[in-house]
Amino acid sequence: MGQEVQSNKKILNNSEKIDFISECPAINCNNLKKYEWSHGKCGGKEWLNDEGYLICKACYQNGPLISWKFRCGEHSDFRETNKEKICEILSIAASIESGNRKFKARLLKAVANMLDDE
């Protein structure tokens, strides 16, 4: 389950979105089970857009993927995103959910830019 960081309605407009289904991207987690991620506060399923933002489908809370915290069946605490494996996870998630190579390229570029800006 993801935990939101901020709200920013502008990212909902004009961005392509996919369901966010992936293994746990949390730091110090080796769980390889694929999850359809849901928002920790309201339980809404999560979208991932081509700008690297997670968006709750129910309450529209959103923020940069690399800033979210995650918990899964392997750990009960919310943990920061593992920035070393996130591009691999995103590449796999985008391949499964979207046959659109341009979407995948935009997504990976956006996340790389976020990581560079840290």
N, C-alpha and C positions, 0 to 999 in steps of 0.2 A: 504494500500500500504506500503510495506516495504522500508526501507532506508538502503543502504549498509554501511558496516563498513570497510571492507578491501577486497583485492583480493588475492586469494591463489589457483592457478590452481591444486595443488596436491590433493585437496579434491574431484576433479571431477573424478579421477581415482579410480577404485576398490571400490567404495562405492555404496551401494544401495540407490536409491532415490524414493521419492513419491511426488506427487503434494501436496503442503502445503495448506490445506483447514481447516480453524478453525475459532472459534470466535476470536474477537480482543484480542490479548494477551497484550495489552498496560496497563500500570499502570493507575489506576483511570478510567477505562472504564468498564462498565457493559453491553455492547452490546453483546447479545448472538447470533446475526445473524452470520451464517457461511459465510466466504469469501474465494474465491480462490485468494490468495494474489498475488499482482503484484509489481514489482520494481518501486519505486517512480520516478526514473530518466528516465528509458527507456520504462516502461510499460510492460516489459516481465513478464510472469508468474513465480512463484517461486517453486523450488523444496526444499524439506527438505531431507537431507541425514542421514544415520545411525550414523554419527559422530556429529550430532547436528548442522550442518551448513545449512544456507539458501543459495540457488544458483539461480541466475537469469537465466532462460532458454534462454534469448535473448543475453545478454552481458556477462554472466558468472561471474558477480560481486558476491562476496560471503563473508560470515563471520559467526561467531558463532551466533546462534539464540538469545541467551540471550543478545547479544550486539546490536541487531538491534532495530530500533525505528519504531513504527507503527502508522498509522492513519486510521480511518474508518469513516463511516457516522455519528457517534456520536461526533467526535471531528476533527477539521481541522488541529490541530497541530500534529507533530510527537512526540510520547511519548515512553519512555523506556519500555522495556519488564517487565511485572509483574512477578517477579521470584517466587512468592508464588503460582501462579496458572498455571505456564507454564508446569509442569509435567502432570497435569491433562489434559490440552489442548493437549499435545503431545500424551498422551496415547489414547485419543479419536481419534485424527487425524490419528495416526498409525493404529488403529483398523479399521477405515473406509476405508483407502486407501490400507492397506496391511494385508493379512491374515497370514503373516509371523511373528510368535511370536519371532523368533530370531532377526529380524529387530527391533521390538519394544523394546526388551530387550537391544540391543546395543544402540539404540537411547536414551532410558531413562538413561542408565548408563553413556553415554557420556555427557548428559546435567547435570546429578547429579555431575559428575566430574568437569564440568565447574563451577557449582555453588559453589562447595567446594574450588575451586582455587581462588575464588574472595576474 
